[in-house]
Amino acid sequence: SEEAGHQQRLKTTLMLFRSALLRATVVQRSVGLALRRPSLAMSTAAGFPEGYEPPKVWAYDDDVKATAGSNDPTAGARKTQALPAKGAHAIQLYSLGTPNGIKVTMLLEELADFKGIEYDAWKISIFELDQFGSDFVAVNPNSKIPAMLDYDVSPPLRVFESGSILKYIAEKHGAFVPTDPARRVECFNWLFWQVGAAPYIGGAGLGYWHRSAPVKVKFAIDRATIEVKRQLAVLDAHLRDKQFVCGDEYTIADMAIWPWVMCLGRWYKASTYLDLPSYAHLQAWYARVDARPAVQRGIRVNGLGPDQVADRHSRKDFDAAETNKPAGESSTSK
């Protein structure tokens, strides 16, 4: 009927009006938000430097090379360079005292204490680009420290990536990995949590943008900081009722995580910036790990400070390094 048609047209008109009103409200709120946050208003159009837009195909041109440092978008050896001749022990470690290197030397020093296992650790200077030497690349095609060879296996077995090295050594010697199946899985959960989390702390995240970048980019620093503080909150909550990451048992999960927390405060000087003291459970765990003698020695192996043990072959090397340390110099670990 005519009345029914009129009612339907009225209903349709009202629906269209409501839809238009809703769209207008959304636009108004978006504009208001953009005005309050100018960076949001520019996010889809602005570039940094001003006017920059990513090319359709990226090129490693002179502008990129000028700020790339040792980074290069290729793989493989850049120079012919031999590794040191094999030492006396089965494990030959090629590393540097960065957080990823310290993970492994913490474990090896613990094994030296509890099982008398010795190893040779050779310093690989990433500043001299030793990681791109031909022999090192043969051990780790990814050109990153740490890497190792195990001569208990014939031919010698290469192991690279810090998480893989920790897992391999701990399983080989039956130590610092829980034997209970559920706890064992939990240990590996946290080991690989750290492996995945590290880039946000280090060279691709806070460590670079907050500490090392030639320009301070607020958006990049904020983004990295949010993620690092989220990780700290995850760890702090987990440690609320635990002595160590896997409960009462000290494991390779602790060894993997501790050097990166150490790095935030001691090396990146970000303790105040991140308000690290506010993570009470994390701080208590950190102090327990820090107090272990093997941890303090592990920091020094292939280290960067005045008490470094550049190449480590036996416990005696620590005494020699302490004797040769310049007077008045503080320890790397403090």
URMO-V791082 format. One record per pair of residues at least 4 apart in sequence whose C-alpha atoms are under 7 Angstrom apart, sorted by the first residue. I is the first residue (numbers start at 1). J is the second residue. D is the distance in Angstrom with one decimal. If there is no record, write none. Layout:
I&J&D / I&J&D
//
This chain:
1&5&6.3 / 2&6&6.2 / 3&7&6.3 / 4&8&6.3 / 5&9&6.2 / 6&10&6.1 / 7&11&6.1 / 8&12&6.2 / 9&13&6.1 / 10&14&6.2 / 11&15&6.3 / 12&16&6.3 / 13&17&6.2 / 14&18&6.2 / 15&19&6.2 / 16&20&6.1 / 17&21&6.1 / 18&22&6.1 / 19&23&6.3 / 20&24&6.2 / 21&25&6.2 / 22&26&6.3 / 23&27&6.2 / 24&28&6.1 / 25&29&6.2 / 26&30&6.1 / 27&31&6.1 / 28&32&6.1 / 29&33&6.1 / 30&34&6.1 / 31&35&6.1 / 32&36&6.3 / 33&37&6.0 / 34&38&5.6 / 34&40&5.5 / 34&41&4.7 / 37&41&6.9 / 38&42&6.5 / 39&43&6.0 / 42&46&5.2 / 46&50&6.7 / 46&51&6.4 / 47&51&5.1 / 47&52&4.5 / 47&53&6.2 / 48&52&5.7 / 60&64&5.9 / 60&65&6.8 / 61&65&6.2 / 62&66&6.1 / 64&68&6.0 / 76&137&6.5 / 76&141&6.5 / 77&132&4.9 / 77&133&5.5 / 77&134&4.9 / 77&137&6.0 / 78&132&5.4 / 78&133&6.3 / 79&132&6.6 / 79&133&5.1 / 79&134&6.1 / 80&133&5.6 / 80&134&5.0 / 81&133&4.7 / 81&134&5.4 / 81&135&6.1 / 82&134&6.8 / 82&135&5.2 / 83&135&5.7 / 83&136&6.6 / 87&120&6.0 / 89&118&6.5 / 89&119&5.2 / 89&120&6.2 / 90&119&6.7 / 90&150&5.6 / 90&151&4.6 / 90&152&5.6 / 91&119&5.1 / 91&120&6.3 / 91&148&7.0 / 91&149&6.0 / 91&150&4.9 / 91&151&6.4 / 92&119&6.3 / 92&120&5.0 / 92&121&6.0 / 92&148&5.5 / 92&149&5.2 / 92&150&6.5 / 93&120&6.1 / 93&121&4.5 / 93&122&6.0 / 93&147&6.1 / 93&148&4.4 / 93&149&6.7 / 94&121&5.9 / 94&122&4.9 / 94&123&6.0 / 94&124&6.0 / 94&145&6.9 / 94&146&5.8 / 94&147&5.3 / 94&148&5.8 / 95&101&5.7 / 95&121&7.0 / 95&122&6.3 / 95&123&5.4 / 95&124&5.2 / 95&145&5.1 / 95&146&4.4 / 95&147&6.5 / 95&302&6.5 / 96&101&5.4 / 96&123&5.5 / 96&124&5.7 / 96&125&6.7 / 96&145&6.7 / 96&302&4.8 / 96&303&6.2 / 97&101&5.2 / 97&102&5.4 / 97&299&6.4 / 97&300&7.0 / 97&301&6.4 / 97&302&5.1 / 97&303&4.2 / 97&304&6.2 / 98&102&5.9 / 99&103&6.3 / 99&259&4.8 / 99&260&5.6 / 99&263&6.9 / 100&146&6.9 / 100&162&6.0 / 101&105&6.7 / 101&145&6.6 / 101&146&5.4 / 102&106&5.9 / 102&259&6.5 / 102&298&5.9 / 102&299&5.6 / 103&107&6.7 / 103&255&5.3 / 103&256&5.2 / 103&259&6.5 / 104&108&6.3 / 104&162&6.8 / 104&166&6.1 / 105&109&5.9 / 105&298&4.7 / 105&301&6.7 / 106&110&6.3 / 106&255&6.6 / 106&294&6.0 / 106&295&5.1 / 106&298&4.4 / 107&111&6.3 / 107&255&6.9 / 108&112&6.2 / 109&113&6.3 / 109&294&5.1 / 109&297&7.0 / 109&298&6.1 / 110&114&6.2 / 110&294&5.3 / 111&115&5.3 / 111&116&6.4 / 111&117&5.7 / 112&116&4.4 / 112&117&4.6 / 112&118&5.8 / 118&314&6.7 / 119&313&6.1 / 120&312&5.6 / 120&313&4.6 / 121&311&5.5 / 121&312&5.0 / 121&313&6.5 / 122&302&6.8 / 122&311&4.8 / 122&312&6.8 / 123&302&4.9 / 123&310&5.7 / 123&311&5.7 / 124&130&5.7 / 124&131&6.7 / 125&129&6.4 / 125&130&5.5 / 126&130&5.6 / 126&131&6.0 / 131&136&6.0 / 131&137&6.8 / 131&143&5.0 / 131&144&6.2 / 132&136&6.7 / 132&137&6.1 / 132&143&5.8 / 133&137&6.2 / 134&138&6.4 / 135&139&6.7 / 136&140&6.2 / 137&141&4.6 / 137&143&5.6 / 139&147&6.6 / 139&158&5.7 / 140&144&6.9 / 140&147&6.2 / 140&160&5.8 / 146&160&6.5 / 146&161&6.5 / 146&162&6.2 / 147&159&6.0 / 147&160&4.5 / 147&161&6.7 / 148&158&5.8 / 148&159&5.4 / 148&160&6.4 / 149&156&6.0 / 149&157&5.4 / 149&158&4.6 / 149&159&6.3 / 150&156&5.4 / 150&157&5.1 / 150&158&6.5 / 151&156&4.6 / 151&157&6.8 / 152&156&7.0 / 153&157&5.9 / 159&164&7.0 / 159&165&5.9 / 160&164&6.5 / 160&165&6.1 / 161&165&6.3 / 162&166&6.2 / 163&167&6.2 / 163&191&6.8 / 163&195&6.6 / 164&168&6.0 / 165&169&6.1 / 166&170&6.0 / 166&252&6.5 / 167&171&6.0 / 168&172&6.0 / 169&173&6.3 / 170&174&5.7 / 170&175&5.2 / 170&176&6.0 / 170&177&6.3 / 171&175&6.7 / 176&250&6.4 / 176&251&4.3 / 176&252&5.7 / 177&184&6.3 / 177&251&5.6 / 177&252&6.6 / 178&183&5.8 / 178&184&4.8 / 179&184&6.2 / 180&184&5.9 / 181&185&6.3 / 182&186&6.3 / 183&187&6.1 / 183&246&7.0 / 184&188&6.5 / 185&189&6.1 / 186&190&6.5 / 186&246&6.8 / 187&191&6.2 / 187&246&6.1 / 187&253&5.8 / 188&192&6.1 / 189&193&6.1 / 190&194&6.2 / 190&253&5.7 / 191&195&6.5 / 191&253&4.7 / 191&256&6.3 / 192&196&6.1 / 193&197&6.0 / 194&198&5.9 / 194&256&6.7 / 194&257&5.9 / 198&202&6.1 / 199&203&6.3 / 199&204&5.2 / 199&205&5.9 / 200&204&6.0 / 200&205&4.1 / 200&206&6.2 / 200&224&6.2 / 200&227&6.9 / 200&228&6.5 / 201&205&5.2 / 201&206&5.0 / 201&207&5.7 / 201&228&6.2 / 202&206&6.0 / 202&207&4.6 / 202&208&6.4 / 203&207&5.6 / 203&208&5.0 / 204&208&6.1 / 205&209&6.2 / 205&224&5.4 / 206&210&5.3 / 206&221&6.4 / 206&224&5.1 / 206&225&6.2 / 207&211&5.3 / 207&212&6.7 / 207&268&6.4 / 208&212&4.7 / 208&213&5.5 / 209&213&5.0 / 209&216&6.7 / 209&220&6.5 / 209&221&5.5 / 210&221&5.7 / 211&268&6.4 / 217&221&6.2 / 218&222&5.9 / 219&223&6.1 / 220&224&6.2 / 221&225&6.0 / 222&226&6.1 / 223&227&6.6 / 224&228&6.2 / 225&229&6.0 / 226&230&6.1 / 227&231&6.2 / 228&232&6.3 / 229&233&6.1 / 230&234&6.2 / 231&235&6.3 / 232&236&6.0 / 233&237&6.1 / 234&238&6.2 / 235&239&6.2 / 235&282&6.7 / 236&240&6.3 / 236&279&5.9 / 236&281&5.3 / 236&282&4.8 / 239&245&6.5 / 239&281&5.7 / 239&282&6.4 / 240&281&5.4 / 242&247&4.9 / 242&248&6.6 / 243&247&5.7 / 243&248&5.3 / 243&285&6.3 / 244&248&5.7 / 244&249&6.3 / 244&250&5.8 / 244&254&6.8 / 244&285&6.4 / 245&253&6.6 / 245&254&5.9 / 250&254&6.6 / 251&255&6.8 / 252&256&6.0 / 253&257&6.3 / 254&258&5.9 / 257&261&6.7 / 258&262&6.1 / 258&286&6.8 / 259&263&6.0 / 260&264&6.5 / 262&266&5.9 / 263&267&5.0 / 263&268&6.1 / 264&268&5.0 / 264&269&6.4 / 264&270&5.6 / 264&271&6.6 / 265&269&4.9 / 265&270&5.2 / 265&271&4.7 / 270&274&5.9 / 271&275&5.7 / 271&276&5.1 / 272&276&6.6 / 277&283&6.7 / 279&283&6.1 / 280&284&6.3 / 281&285&6.3 / 282&286&6.0 / 283&287&6.2 / 284&288&6.5 / 285&289&6.4 / 286&290&6.0 / 287&291&6.2 / 290&295&6.3 / 292&296&6.8 / 293&297&6.4 / 294&298&5.9 / 295&299&6.3 / 296&300&6.9 / 296&333&6.5 / 297&301&6.7 / 299&303&6.4 / 299&333&6.5 / 300&307&6.6 / 300&308&4.6 / 300&309&5.6 / 300&332&6.9 / 301&308&6.1 / 301&309&4.8 / 301&310&6.2 / 301&311&7.0 / 301&312&6.4 / 302&308&6.4 / 302&309&5.6 / 302&310&4.4 / 302&311&5.9 / 303&308&4.6 / 303&309&6.2 / 303&310&6.1 / 304&308&6.0 / 305&331&6.8 / 305&332&4.8 / 306&325&5.9 / 306&329&6.5 / 306&331&6.7 / 306&332&6.8 / 307&321&5.9 / 307&322&6.0 / 307&325&5.6 / 307&331&5.9 / 307&332&6.5 / 308&321&6.6 / 309&317&6.6 / 309&318&6.3 / 309&321&5.9 / 312&317&6.1 / 313&317&6.8 / 316&320&6.5 / 317&321&6.2 / 318&322&6.2 / 319&323&6.2 / 320&324&6.3 / 321&325&6.1
//
